Amino acid sequence: MLREVASRFIIVFSLYARSKKLKILDKNISIIYLNTAPA
């Protein structure tokens, strides 16, 4: 459940980062998400 909430937060935050044009931050979030996503 915690992972579910965290992944949802990451997705929302990455969309927020894109909307704010924080491209570097968005790229870092994507890398973190790929590293933490269930295989």
Secondary structure, DSSP 8 states (H G I E B T S, - for coil): -HHHHHHHHHHHHHHHHHHTT-HHHHHHHHHHHHHHS--
